[in-house]
Amino acid sequence: MVPMSSYVPASDRYTSMPYRRVGRSGLKLPAISLGLWHNFGDDKPLETQRAILRRAFDRGVTHFDLANNYGPPAGSAEINFGRLLKEDFLPYRDELIISSKAGWDMWEGPYGFGGSRKYLMASLDQSLERMGLDYVDIFYHHRPDPDTPLEETMYALRDIVASGKALYVGISSYGPELTAEAAQFMAEEGCPLIINQPSYSIVNRWVEEPGEDGDSLLTAAADSGLGTIAFSPLAQGLLTDRYLGGVPADSRAAAAKSLSGDMLSEENLTMISRLNDIAQEREQSLAQMALAWVLREQGEYGVETVTSALIGASSVAQLDENLDTLDNLEFSTAELKAIDDVARDAGINIWADATASRRHAD
C-alpha cells in the first residue's frame, strides 16, 4: 500500500507559465516541458527525481515526456516515473500531459525496433504497465522506419487512439516531406497527427532548412496542422556554461551520453564562448538564451511556430535556471543578427541518419 503523499502542489503554479496551442488541436503545452531522457534512470537517486518533478509541476510544467527506452537501463525511467506518479501526482493526473514513444531499439529480436504495428502496440502496452497508466496523453512514433510501409505505422497510431490508450499521436525526427505525407494520411483517416518532435537548437538548425519540396520542417509541420516541440534545445548540454572552461568529469561528454568529446572541438568551444558573451549582454545564462531563441517569435506562425522546448534537468537548481528563461523571450533584431553571425552547425545532430533513412512514404 502506498503511503499518503505529503506533496501539495503550489497554489500559484499556473500564474507564470505560458501555454501554447499545439498546432490546430485543442491541446496546449507549457512553453517549457520536462524530458526524462536522462536523469530519471536507475543511475540517479529517486529522491532527486522526485524533487525535480515536484518543482517542475509547482512552476507550471504540466508536460512530462518519456520513451520506452529511457533509462538506464531501458524502461527504468518509465518505472521510476510511474512510482513517483503513484506516490505524488496521481490526484493531479488530469492536470498532466504524459507522453511516451517507440521506434528505437527496445528489446531483442526482430520486433523490438522500427514502426511495425506489432512493435508499436506491444511497446505502448509495456510502457503503460511500467507507468501504471491506462493511457498516455501523447504517443509518438520515435523515428522514421525505412522498412515498414508508412501506412502501417499510421494505421497503428490511428488504432491506438481508437483503443483509448493514447489521446493524441505524433511523430519524431521525421523530415519535412515525410511529415507532410504522414499528416495528410492521418487527416484522411480522421485521426490527425498533432505534434512533431525534432532536435532543434541555435547550433542545429536543420528544421529551418528547405527540404526536397522546398519547405522546411517547421513550415511543413505548421502548414499540416502540427505543433513542434523541440528536443535538445541546449544541444545535448553544449549550449550551457558547463563547457566554457573545459570538460567536467561528471558531464555528458565525459560519460559519452549523447555528447561525444569530438563535438567539443576548439571551433565549437570558441563559438559557445562568443554566444555566452551575447547571453551575458542580455543578462541571461547561455542556456537561458538558447531556450529563449528556440521559443522566439518567428515566421508566419509567430510564437506558435515552436509550441514547447523540451529540457532535461539533473537538479532543482538547474531546472529553476532553465525555467527562469521565461522572464525574457524577446530578441532585438541586432541580437538575432549577432547570434547568426557567431553560430554555425556544431555537428551534434546524432539523429540525422534516422531522419534521412526515409524522406517519402514510398
C-alpha positions as CSV (number, residue, x, y, z in Angstrom):
1,M,0.0,0.0,0.0
2,V,1.4,3.4,-1.0
3,P,1.5,5.9,2.0
4,M,-0.4,9.1,1.5
5,S,1.9,11.7,-0.1
6,S,2.9,14.8,1.8
7,Y,3.2,16.7,-1.5
8,V,0.8,19.5,-2.1
9,P,1.4,21.5,-5.3
10,A,1.9,25.2,-5.2
11,S,-1.3,27.1,-5.4
12,D,0.1,29.6,-7.9
13,R,1.5,27.0,-10.3
14,Y,-0.4,28.3,-13.3
15,T,0.3,32.1,-12.8
16,S,3.6,32.4,-14.7
17,M,3.9,29.6,-17.2
18,P,2.7,30.5,-20.7
19,Y,0.8,27.7,-22.5
20,R,0.8,27.4,-26.3
21,R,-1.6,25.7,-28.5
22,V,-0.4,22.5,-30.2
23,G,-0.9,23.0,-34.0
24,R,-4.6,23.0,-34.9
25,S,-5.6,20.8,-31.9
26,G,-7.3,22.0,-28.7
27,L,-4.4,20.9,-26.6
28,K,-1.9,23.3,-25.0
29,L,1.6,22.6,-23.7
30,P,3.7,24.6,-21.4
31,A,6.3,26.7,-23.2
32,I,9.0,24.6,-21.4
33,S,8.3,20.9,-20.9
34,L,10.4,18.4,-18.9
35,G,12.0,15.4,-20.7
36,L,13.1,12.3,-18.8
37,W,15.6,11.1,-21.3
38,H,18.5,11.5,-18.9
39,N,18.5,11.8,-15.1
40,F,15.5,9.5,-14.4
41,G,17.0,6.1,-14.8
42,D,18.4,3.8,-12.1
43,D,21.7,5.7,-12.1
44,K,20.1,8.7,-10.3
45,P,18.6,8.8,-6.8
46,L,14.9,8.5,-6.7
47,E,14.6,11.4,-4.3
48,T,16.4,13.7,-6.6
49,Q,14.0,12.7,-9.4
50,R,11.1,13.3,-7.0
51,A,12.3,16.8,-6.1
52,I,12.8,17.7,-9.8
53,L,9.3,16.6,-10.8
54,R,7.7,18.3,-7.8
55,R,9.4,21.6,-8.5
56,A,8.6,21.4,-12.2
57,F,4.9,20.9,-11.5
58,D,5.0,23.7,-8.9
59,R,6.2,26.1,-11.6
60,G,3.6,25.1,-14.1
61,V,5.3,22.4,-16.1
62,T,2.4,20.1,-16.9
63,H,4.1,18.0,-19.6
64,F,6.4,15.1,-18.8
65,D,8.0,13.4,-21.8
66,L,9.2,9.8,-21.8
67,A,10.0,7.0,-24.2
68,N,10.1,3.2,-23.9
69,N,14.0,3.1,-23.9
70,Y,14.7,6.0,-21.5
71,G,16.9,5.0,-18.6
72,P,19.4,3.5,-18.0
73,P,18.6,0.7,-18.2
74,A,15.9,0.9,-20.9
75,G,12.5,1.2,-19.4
76,S,13.7,2.3,-15.9
77,A,12.7,6.0,-16.5
78,E,9.1,4.9,-17.0
79,I,9.2,2.6,-14.0
80,N,10.6,5.4,-11.8
81,F,8.2,7.9,-13.1
82,G,5.3,5.5,-12.6
83,R,6.3,5.1,-9.0
84,L,6.5,8.9,-8.4
85,L,3.3,9.4,-10.2
86,K,1.5,7.0,-7.9
87,E,3.1,8.4,-4.8
88,D,2.9,12.1,-5.5
89,F,0.9,13.0,-8.6
90,L,-2.0,10.6,-9.1
91,P,-4.5,13.1,-7.7
92,Y,-3.4,15.5,-10.4
93,R,-3.4,13.2,-13.3
94,D,-5.9,15.3,-15.2
95,E,-3.6,18.3,-14.9
96,L,-0.7,16.4,-16.6
97,I,0.3,15.7,-20.1
98,I,2.3,12.4,-20.2
99,S,3.9,11.3,-23.4
100,S,5.8,8.2,-24.5
101,K,7.4,6.9,-27.7
102,A,8.5,3.8,-29.5
103,G,10.7,3.5,-32.6
104,W,14.3,2.9,-31.4
105,D,15.8,-0.4,-30.1
106,M,14.0,-1.7,-27.1
107,W,14.1,-5.5,-26.8
108,E,15.9,-8.3,-28.6
109,G,14.7,-9.9,-31.8
110,P,13.0,-8.5,-34.9
111,Y,10.0,-7.0,-33.1
112,G,11.7,-4.5,-30.8
113,F,12.6,-1.8,-33.2
114,G,11.0,0.3,-36.0
115,G,7.5,1.2,-37.0
116,S,5.6,-2.0,-37.3
117,R,2.1,-2.4,-35.9
118,K,3.5,-5.3,-33.8
119,Y,6.2,-3.2,-32.2
120,L,4.2,0.0,-31.6
121,M,1.3,-1.7,-29.9
122,A,3.4,-4.1,-27.8
123,S,5.7,-1.2,-26.8
124,L,2.8,1.0,-25.7
125,D,1.3,-1.8,-23.7
126,Q,4.6,-2.3,-21.9
127,S,5.0,1.5,-21.3
128,L,1.5,1.7,-19.8
129,E,2.3,-1.2,-17.5
130,R,5.6,0.3,-16.3
131,M,4.0,3.7,-15.5
132,G,0.8,2.2,-14.1
133,L,-1.4,4.1,-16.5
134,D,-4.5,3.3,-18.6
135,Y,-3.5,5.8,-21.3
136,V,-0.8,8.3,-22.3
137,D,-1.8,11.8,-23.5
138,I,0.6,11.7,-26.5
139,F,2.2,8.7,-28.1
140,Y,4.9,9.2,-30.7
141,H,6.5,7.2,-33.4
142,H,10.0,7.9,-32.3
143,R,11.8,7.9,-35.7
144,P,11.1,7.0,-39.4
145,D,11.4,3.4,-40.3
146,P,12.5,2.7,-43.9
147,D,11.5,-1.0,-43.6
148,T,7.8,-0.5,-42.7
149,P,5.2,1.0,-45.0
150,L,4.2,4.4,-43.7
151,E,0.5,3.4,-43.8
152,E,1.1,0.5,-41.4
153,T,2.7,2.8,-38.9
154,M,0.0,5.4,-39.3
155,Y,-2.8,2.8,-39.1
156,A,-1.3,1.6,-35.8
157,L,-1.2,5.1,-34.4
158,R,-4.8,5.6,-35.5
159,D,-5.9,2.4,-33.8
160,I,-4.0,3.3,-30.7
161,V,-6.1,6.4,-30.3
162,A,-9.3,4.4,-31.1
163,S,-8.4,2.0,-28.4
164,G,-8.2,4.8,-25.8
165,K,-4.5,4.0,-24.9
166,A,-3.4,7.4,-26.2
167,L,-5.4,10.6,-26.5
168,Y,-3.2,12.1,-29.3
169,V,-0.4,10.9,-31.5
170,G,2.7,12.4,-33.1
171,I,6.0,11.8,-34.8
172,S,9.6,12.5,-34.0
173,S,12.7,13.1,-36.3
174,Y,10.6,12.9,-39.4
175,G,11.8,15.3,-42.2
176,P,9.5,17.8,-44.0
177,E,8.3,15.6,-46.9
178,L,7.5,12.6,-44.7
179,T,5.8,14.8,-42.1
180,A,3.5,16.3,-44.7
181,E,2.7,12.9,-46.2
182,A,2.0,11.3,-42.8
183,A,-0.1,14.3,-41.7
184,Q,-2.2,14.1,-44.9
185,F,-2.7,10.4,-44.4
186,M,-3.8,10.7,-40.8
187,A,-6.1,13.6,-41.6
188,E,-7.9,11.5,-44.2
189,E,-8.3,8.8,-41.5
190,G,-9.9,11.2,-39.1
191,C,-7.1,10.9,-36.6
192,P,-4.8,13.9,-37.2
193,L,-1.2,13.9,-36.0
194,I,-0.9,16.9,-33.7
195,I,2.8,17.2,-33.0
196,N,6.3,16.7,-34.3
197,Q,9.3,16.4,-32.1
198,P,12.6,17.2,-33.8
199,S,16.0,18.2,-32.5
200,Y,16.5,22.0,-32.8
201,S,18.9,24.5,-31.3
202,I,21.0,27.5,-32.2
203,V,23.7,25.2,-33.4
204,N,21.5,22.5,-35.0
205,R,19.0,24.3,-37.4
206,W,18.1,21.5,-39.8
207,V,14.4,22.1,-39.2
208,E,14.8,25.6,-40.8
209,E,16.4,24.3,-44.0
210,P,14.3,23.7,-47.2
211,G,13.7,20.0,-48.0
212,E,13.3,18.4,-51.4
213,D,9.9,20.0,-51.9
214,G,11.2,23.5,-50.9
215,D,9.5,23.6,-47.4
216,S,11.4,23.5,-44.1
217,L,10.2,21.1,-41.4
218,L,8.9,24.0,-39.3
219,T,6.8,25.2,-42.3
220,A,5.7,21.7,-43.3
221,A,4.6,20.8,-39.8
222,A,2.7,24.1,-39.2
223,D,1.0,24.0,-42.6
224,S,-0.1,20.5,-41.8
225,G,-1.6,21.5,-38.5
226,L,1.1,20.0,-36.3
227,G,2.8,21.8,-33.4
228,T,6.5,21.4,-32.9
229,I,8.2,20.5,-29.7
230,A,12.0,21.0,-29.9
231,F,14.2,18.4,-28.1
232,S,17.8,19.1,-27.3
233,P,17.4,22.9,-27.5
234,L,20.6,23.1,-25.4
235,A,22.4,20.9,-28.0
236,Q,22.9,18.0,-25.5
237,G,24.4,20.4,-23.0
238,L,26.8,22.2,-25.3
239,L,24.8,25.4,-25.0
240,T,25.3,25.7,-21.3
241,D,28.1,27.0,-19.1
242,R,29.4,23.5,-18.4
243,Y,32.0,23.5,-21.2
244,L,33.1,27.1,-21.1
245,G,36.1,26.1,-19.0
246,G,36.7,22.6,-20.3
247,V,35.1,19.2,-19.9
248,P,33.9,18.4,-16.3
249,A,34.4,14.9,-15.1
250,D,30.7,14.5,-14.4
251,S,29.5,15.9,-17.7
252,R,27.6,14.1,-20.5
253,A,30.7,14.4,-22.7
254,A,32.9,12.7,-20.2
255,A,30.3,10.0,-19.7
256,A,29.7,9.7,-23.5
257,K,26.0,10.4,-23.0
258,S,24.8,11.9,-26.4
259,L,27.6,14.5,-26.5
260,S,30.9,12.9,-27.6
261,G,34.2,14.5,-26.9
262,D,34.8,15.3,-30.6
263,M,31.8,17.6,-30.6
264,L,33.8,19.8,-28.2
265,S,36.2,20.9,-30.8
266,E,38.2,24.1,-30.5
267,E,35.9,25.7,-33.0
268,N,32.7,24.7,-31.1
269,L,34.2,25.9,-27.8
270,T,35.1,29.2,-29.2
271,M,31.6,29.6,-30.7
272,I,29.8,28.9,-27.4
273,S,32.2,31.3,-25.6
274,R,31.1,34.1,-28.1
275,L,27.5,33.1,-27.8
276,N,27.9,33.3,-24.0
277,D,29.1,36.9,-24.4
278,I,25.8,37.7,-26.2
279,A,23.8,36.0,-23.5
280,Q,25.6,38.0,-20.8
281,E,24.7,41.2,-22.5
282,R,21.1,40.0,-22.4
283,E,21.5,39.3,-18.6
284,Q,20.9,35.6,-19.3
285,S,22.9,32.5,-19.0
286,L,23.9,30.8,-22.2
287,A,21.3,28.1,-21.6
288,Q,18.6,30.6,-21.0
289,M,19.3,32.5,-24.2
290,A,19.4,29.2,-26.1
291,L,16.0,28.2,-24.8
292,A,14.6,31.7,-25.5
293,W,15.9,31.6,-29.0
294,V,14.1,28.3,-29.8
295,L,10.9,29.8,-28.4
296,R,11.2,33.1,-30.1
297,E,8.6,34.5,-32.4
298,Q,9.4,33.6,-36.0
299,G,7.9,33.1,-39.4
300,E,4.2,33.1,-40.4
301,Y,3.2,31.3,-37.2
302,G,4.9,33.6,-34.7
303,V,5.2,32.2,-31.2
304,E,3.3,29.1,-32.2
305,T,6.0,28.0,-34.6
306,V,7.6,26.2,-31.7
307,T,5.0,25.1,-29.2
308,S,7.4,24.0,-26.5
309,A,11.1,23.5,-25.7
310,L,11.9,20.1,-24.1
311,I,14.5,20.3,-21.4
312,G,16.2,17.8,-19.1
313,A,17.3,18.6,-15.5
314,S,19.7,16.9,-13.2
315,S,18.9,19.1,-10.2
316,V,16.2,21.5,-8.9
317,A,18.7,24.4,-9.3
318,Q,19.3,23.6,-13.0
319,L,15.5,23.3,-13.6
320,D,14.9,26.6,-12.0
321,E,17.6,28.3,-14.1
322,N,16.1,27.0,-17.3
323,L,12.5,27.9,-16.3
324,D,13.7,31.4,-15.5
325,T,14.2,31.8,-19.2
326,L,10.6,32.7,-19.4
327,D,11.4,36.1,-17.9
328,N,12.8,37.2,-21.2
329,L,11.8,35.6,-24.5
330,E,12.2,38.8,-26.6
331,F,15.1,39.4,-29.0
332,S,16.0,42.6,-30.8
333,T,16.9,42.4,-34.5
334,A,20.5,43.2,-33.5
335,E,20.7,40.4,-31.0
336,L,19.4,37.9,-33.6
337,K,21.9,39.1,-36.1
338,A,24.7,38.8,-33.6
339,I,23.7,35.2,-32.8
340,D,23.5,34.4,-36.5
341,D,27.0,35.9,-37.1
342,V,28.5,33.6,-34.5
343,A,26.5,30.4,-34.7
344,R,27.2,27.6,-37.1
345,D,26.3,23.9,-37.3
346,A,28.1,22.2,-34.5
347,G,27.8,18.6,-35.8
348,I,25.7,17.4,-32.9
349,N,22.6,16.1,-34.8
350,I,23.1,12.4,-33.9
351,W,19.6,11.7,-35.2
352,A,20.3,12.9,-38.8
353,D,20.7,9.4,-40.2
354,A,17.3,8.3,-38.8
355,T,15.7,11.3,-40.5
356,A,17.5,10.6,-43.8
357,S,16.6,6.9,-43.7
358,R,13.2,7.8,-45.1
359,R,12.2,11.0,-46.8
360,H,9.0,9.9,-48.5
361,A,6.2,7.4,-48.0
362,D,7.3,5.2,-50.9
